[in-house]
Amino acid sequence: MTDALSRRIDLLQQQIELDSTLNTNNKKRYLRGLADLLFGFNKTWQARAISAALAPGWSTPSPRPWNSIRRAGVSNR
């Protein structure tokens, strides 16, 4: 499970960094949000308040996970 999550997160980071439609500030916002999400998930998981299986879809392969996240949208202003 840990390896699958790590690979998924690495893929998301790479897709964010390589996305030419985002300016630098929005890339930083997405990456910071991802880091905050992971920190909160890890903290809650270590407290045994949730199961690692609750990581929604992170362990299932997706060819373009970044596209589904982008639909939730940050405008590129």
Secondary structure, DSSP 4 states (H G I P E B T S, - for coil): -HHHHHHHHHHHHHHHHH-TTS-HHHHHHHHHHHHHHHHHHHHHHHTTSS-GGGSTTTTS--S-HHHHHHHH-----
